[in-house]
Amino acid sequence: WIVPPMTLPIVAGLTLDYDLFILTRVLEFRCAGHSTIEAFQFGMESTRGVISVAGAIMAVAFSSCCTSKIPGLREIGTILTVGTLVDAFIIRPLVVPACAFAVGDPELNWWPRKMPPAVDKTAKAERAREHPEGVDDTQI
């Protein structure tokens, strides 16, 4: 009965790394002027390989505990392996974006921090083509 409560903090601590990978990239794209929805799309796309590989590596490492002759260690290995795989392949790609947009307005995700306004990159590029002498950002 002690094994599940003991492994829960370990799984939670390991999975916070995946959150940092995703949300740091999302924040970088958002600060670059993309909308929050675009930032999540680009952030999830750019981190999916890292998170998948990291989850697979951690699952392989934890699965080595499953071959032990000690029952408690086998339980720990099974819980950590399943927890890591579920987190890397289900929770991070599906639940994190769903929770981020569950509040309604995507800009509320960044409260209390103020984000720069999202810049429409296509409108800026079109205006630059129309006025090759230069366009300043206040005109857009």
RODO-2510 file (C-alpha; in nm, 4 decimals, decimal comma):
residues 140
     n   res          X          Y          Z
     1     w     0,0000     0,0000     0,0000
     2     i     0,2999     0,2345     0,0359
     3     v     0,4236     0,2048    -0,3227
     4     p     0,1595     0,4110    -0,5117
     5     p     0,1758     0,7127    -0,2753
     6     m     0,5533     0,6913    -0,2814
     7     t     0,5803     0,6922    -0,6609
     8     l     0,3293     0,9727    -0,7226
     9     p     0,5723     1,2548    -0,6289
    10     i     0,8422     1,0945    -0,8430
    11     v     0,6171     1,0796    -1,1493
    12     a     0,4932     1,4355    -1,0870
    13     g     0,8489     1,5662    -1,0588
    14     l     0,9626     1,3938    -1,3756
    15     t     0,6661     1,5137    -1,5758
    16     l     0,7216     1,8761    -1,4787
    17     d     1,0262     1,8675    -1,7061
    18     y     0,7997     1,8009    -2,0026
    19     d     0,5837     2,0978    -1,9033
    20     l     0,8920     2,3169    -1,8960
    21     f     0,9952     2,2022    -2,2439
    22     i     0,6539     2,2819    -2,3892
    23     l     0,5674     2,6019    -2,2078
    24     t     0,9103     2,7586    -2,2566
    25     r     0,8801     2,7137    -2,6321
    26     v     0,5214     2,8407    -2,6281
    27     l     0,6313     3,1486    -2,4351
    28     e     0,9149     3,2119    -2,6813
    29     f     0,6752     3,2024    -2,9764
    30     r     0,4210     3,4194    -2,7930
    31     c     0,6846     3,6810    -2,7078
    32     a     0,7905     3,6775    -3,0736
    33     g     0,4479     3,8170    -3,1631
    34     h     0,2464     3,5080    -3,2513
    35     s    -0,1023     3,4691    -3,1118
    36     t    -0,1436     3,2342    -2,8181
    37     i    -0,3093     2,9702    -3,0362
    38     e    -0,0261     2,9860    -3,2922
    39     a     0,2316     2,9821    -3,0126
    40     f     0,0811     2,6626    -2,8710
    41     q     0,0717     2,5025    -3,2157
    42     f     0,4339     2,5921    -3,2906
    43     g     0,5489     2,5069    -2,9376
    44     m     0,3832     2,1660    -2,9386
    45     e     0,5186     2,0916    -3,2839
    46     s     0,8743     2,1888    -3,1966
    47     t     0,8865     1,9905    -2,8700
    48     r     0,7019     1,6736    -2,9627
    49     g     1,0180     1,4893    -3,0684
    50     v     1,2102     1,5813    -2,7541
    51     i     0,9232     1,4830    -2,5259
    52     s     0,8576     1,1557    -2,7084
    53     v     1,2226     1,0510    -2,6969
    54     a     1,2632     1,1597    -2,3335
    55     g     0,9496     0,9662    -2,2355
    56     a     1,0668     0,6552    -2,4174
    57     i     1,4126     0,6730    -2,2580
    58     m     1,2667     0,7176    -1,9101
    59     a     1,0213     0,4312    -1,9669
    60     v     1,3035     0,1991    -2,0729
    61     a     1,5066     0,2998    -1,7690
    62     f     1,2143     0,2451    -1,5310
    63     s     1,1160    -0,0820    -1,6947
    64     s     1,4455    -0,2315    -1,5801
    65     c     1,2986    -0,2281    -1,2283
    66     c     1,0219    -0,4570    -1,3525
    67     t     1,2686    -0,7443    -1,3887
    68     s     1,3583    -0,7425    -1,0191
    69     k     1,2754    -1,0299    -0,7878
    70     i     1,1636    -0,7818    -0,5201
    71     p     0,7854    -0,7299    -0,5520
    72     g     0,7915    -0,3709    -0,4257
    73     l     1,0561    -0,2733    -0,6793
    74     r     0,8543    -0,4370    -0,9586
    75     e     0,5524    -0,2310    -0,8535
    76     i     0,7564     0,0884    -0,8527
    77     g     0,8991     0,0074    -1,1960
    78     t     0,5558    -0,0675    -1,3399
    79     i     0,3965     0,2485    -1,2010
    80     l     0,6844     0,4694    -1,3152
    81     t     0,6961     0,3122    -1,6620
    82     v     0,3217     0,3406    -1,7234
    83     g     0,3052     0,6878    -1,5676
    84     t     0,5868     0,8182    -1,7852
    85     l     0,4416     0,6732    -2,1067
    86     v     0,0912     0,8029    -2,0342
    87     d     0,2304     1,1463    -1,9544
    88     a     0,4586     1,1703    -2,2576
    89     f     0,2142     1,0362    -2,5150
    90     i    -0,1324     1,1307    -2,3825
    91     i    -0,1219     1,4019    -2,1168
    92     r     0,1306     1,6427    -2,2751
    93     p     0,0074     1,6404    -2,6348
    94     l    -0,3668     1,6335    -2,5549
    95     v    -0,4508     1,7484    -2,2034
    96     v    -0,2064     2,0404    -2,1657
    97     p    -0,3349     2,2324    -2,4722
    98     a    -0,6954     2,1483    -2,3823
    99     c    -0,6506     2,2883    -2,0319
   100     a    -0,4753     2,5954    -2,1673
   101     f    -0,7761     2,6870    -2,3805
   102     a    -1,0436     2,5802    -2,1320
   103     v    -1,0500     2,9260    -1,9706
   104     g    -1,2089     3,0834    -2,2773
   105     d    -0,9873     3,3754    -2,3783
   106     p    -0,6406     3,2337    -2,4620
   107     e    -0,4732     3,5539    -2,3442
   108     l    -0,5817     3,4778    -1,9857
   109     n    -0,3163     3,2029    -1,9807
   110     w    -0,0477     3,4645    -1,9307
   111     w    -0,2035     3,6480    -1,6368
   112     p    -0,0582     3,8389    -1,4462
   113     r     0,2144     3,8925    -1,7057
   114     k     0,1408     4,1262    -1,9950
   115     m     0,2243     3,9829    -2,3344
   116     p     0,3135     4,1966    -2,6327
   117     p     0,0262     4,2224    -2,8795
   118     a     0,0094     3,9490    -3,1380
   119     v     0,1443     4,0671    -3,4717
   120     d    -0,0195     3,9600    -3,7950
   121     k     0,2933     3,8548    -3,9823
   122     t     0,1206     3,8227    -4,3201
   123     a    -0,0232     4,1763    -4,3047
   124     k     0,3170     4,3110    -4,2087
   125     a     0,4842     4,1291    -4,5012
   126     e     0,2212     4,2509    -4,7490
   127     r     0,2569     4,6102    -4,6316
   128     a     0,6354     4,5831    -4,6623
   129     r     0,5932     4,4672    -5,0252
   130     e     0,3560     4,7533    -5,0985
   131     h     0,5893     5,0119    -4,9442
   132     p     0,9473     4,9011    -5,0103
   133     e     1,0850     5,2283    -4,8669
   134     g     1,0049     5,0955    -4,5224
   135     v     0,7137     5,0586    -4,2883
   136     d     0,7275     5,1331    -3,9261
   137     d     0,5413     4,9061    -3,6831
   138     t     0,3104     5,1836    -3,5620
   139     q     0,1379     5,1921    -3,9022
   140     i     0,0336     4,8285    -3,8875
***
